[in-house]
């Protein structure tokens, strides 16, 4: 085999980097940060551990790189949907439902959600968002700037709502989305197969109505305290 053919068959620098990220994503999503070593990631990616070190340095830097890679895609899509929602409503106020759809649609209805990589990533986000160790740090770092834009949009839709009520309602939305990302299969067992936790399209349609009603109830203008208190 001549040198030119060998060069064509050898994986490129970017291919090797992607393989490391894919392997890390899969392992972190299954075992968490502390349950994975850089050596195990390199072995799964089929590269030497020195190469993983060369591309990413310490394990924490690789963990951050895994989270950032798809976060940039997710955030760009949600921001585009939010801007379209606001433009469509202008000069009036957007509806709560339109904002919630803009928030959830790019996460739950894109074709890629059934790909192994995206399933691993969603499981990883669920792990991070539920972790006292990582949730406050990493979710803030990668997602809070975008969430601030959605909170501002919700203030437009609910001009008389108290900020604390909006934030509590967002907390419940985040929890519902995290459980949906995890796709644990518990819903399948509980419903005896009537519902599937991996049916993200159905999750989207049900969650939009549930969350919209929740925001409108908790943030209603005729109550000085959240409904039910």
SVG drawing of the C-alpha trace seen along z (x, -y; Angstrom):
<svg xmlns="http://www.w3.org/2000/svg" viewBox="-58 -47 62 50">
<polyline fill="none" stroke="black" stroke-width="0.4" points="0.0,0.0 1.5,-3.3 1.8,-6.4 -1.0,-8.3 -3.5,-5.5 -2.4,-5.2 -2.9,-9.0 -6.4,-8.7 -7.3,-5.9 -5.8,-7.5 -8.4,-9.3 -8.0,-13.1 -7.3,-15.2 -11.0,-16.3 -12.2,-12.7 -10.1,-11.6 -11.3,-14.6 -15.0,-13.7 -14.4,-10.1 -13.1,-11.1 -16.1,-13.5 -18.6,-10.8 -17.0,-8.2 -16.8,-10.6 -20.5,-11.6 -21.6,-8.0 -19.6,-7.1 -20.4,-10.2 -24.1,-9.8 -24.0,-6.2 -21.6,-6.5 -21.4,-10.2 -18.3,-12.2 -16.7,-10.3 -17.4,-6.9 -15.3,-7.5 -11.6,-7.8 -9.7,-9.5 -8.1,-6.1 -11.5,-4.4 -12.7,-7.2 -9.5,-6.8 -10.0,-3.1 -13.6,-3.4 -12.6,-5.9 -9.8,-3.7 -7.1,-6.2 -4.1,-6.5 -4.8,-8.3 -2.0,-10.7 -4.1,-11.9 -7.1,-12.6 -4.8,-14.6 -3.4,-16.4 -6.8,-17.5 -8.5,-18.2 -6.1,-18.2 -7.7,-17.1 -10.9,-15.1 -12.9,-18.2 -12.0,-20.1 -13.2,-17.1 -16.4,-17.0 -17.0,-20.7 -16.2,-20.2 -18.8,-17.5 -21.5,-19.7 -20.6,-22.7 -20.6,-20.9 -24.4,-20.3 -25.4,-23.1 -24.3,-25.5 -26.6,-23.8 -29.5,-23.6 -29.2,-27.2 -28.9,-28.6 -32.1,-26.7 -34.1,-27.8 -32.9,-31.4 -34.0,-31.4 -37.4,-30.0 -37.8,-32.6 -37.0,-35.5 -39.5,-34.2 -42.1,-34.0 -41.5,-37.5 -41.5,-38.9 -44.7,-37.2 -46.4,-38.7 -45.1,-42.2 -46.2,-44.8 -48.3,-42.9 -47.3,-40.5 -46.5,-36.9 -48.6,-34.2 -47.2,-31.9 -47.9,-28.9 -46.0,-30.3 -43.0,-30.9 -43.1,-27.4 -43.3,-26.0 -40.3,-28.0 -38.5,-26.6 -39.4,-23.0 -39.8,-22.4 -36.1,-22.5 -35.3,-20.1 -38.0,-17.5 -39.1,-17.5 -35.9,-17.6 -35.2,-14.3 -31.8,-14.0 -33.3,-13.2 -33.5,-9.5 -29.8,-9.4 -27.6,-7.7 -25.4,-10.7 -28.3,-13.0 -29.9,-10.4 -26.6,-10.2 -26.3,-14.0 -29.9,-14.4 -29.2,-11.7 -26.0,-13.6 -27.9,-16.9 -30.4,-15.2 -27.6,-13.9 -25.9,-17.4 -29.2,-19.3 -30.0,-16.9 -26.5,-17.0 -25.8,-19.3 -22.1,-19.1 -22.6,-20.2 -26.1,-21.6 -25.5,-25.1 -22.2,-25.4 -22.5,-23.9 -26.2,-24.6 -25.5,-28.2 -22.4,-28.3 -23.9,-26.7 -27.6,-27.5 -28.4,-30.5 -27.8,-33.3 -30.4,-31.7 -32.8,-31.0 -32.6,-34.7 -33.9,-35.6 -36.9,-33.2 -37.6,-34.7 -37.7,-38.2 -40.1,-36.9 -42.3,-35.4 -42.3,-38.7 -43.7,-40.2 -46.4,-37.6 -47.2,-37.9 -46.7,-41.6 -48.4,-41.4 -46.6,-38.3 -44.2,-38.5 -40.6,-37.5 -40.4,-34.9 -43.5,-33.1 -42.0,-33.1 -38.8,-31.6 -40.6,-28.9 -42.7,-28.0 -39.5,-27.8 -38.0,-25.5 -40.9,-23.1 -40.5,-23.3 -36.8,-22.5 -37.6,-19.5 -40.2,-18.1 -37.8,-18.5 -34.9,-16.9 -37.0,-13.8 -38.1,-13.6 -34.5,-13.8 -33.6,-10.9 -36.0,-8.5 -35.8,-6.1 -38.6,-3.8 -40.6,-4.3 -43.5,-5.9 -43.6,-2.8 -44.0,-0.5 -46.4,-2.8 -48.7,-3.2 -48.3,0.5 -47.1,-0.4 -49.7,-3.0 -47.0,-5.7 -43.3,-5.5 -40.7,-7.6 -38.8,-7.8 -41.7,-9.2 -40.5,-12.8 -43.0,-14.1 -45.8,-13.0 -43.9,-14.4 -43.7,-17.7 -47.4,-18.0 -48.4,-17.0 -45.7,-19.2 -46.7,-22.3 -50.2,-22.2 -49.2,-21.2 -46.5,-23.8 -48.5,-26.6 -51.4,-26.0 -48.9,-25.9 -47.4,-29.3 -50.7,-30.9 -52.0,-29.5 -49.0,-30.2 -48.3,-33.6 -51.9,-34.8 -52.3,-38.5 -55.2,-38.3 -53.1,-36.6 -50.5,-38.1 -49.2,-34.6 -49.0,-31.5 -52.2,-29.7 -53.0,-27.2 -51.3,-29.0"/>
</svg>
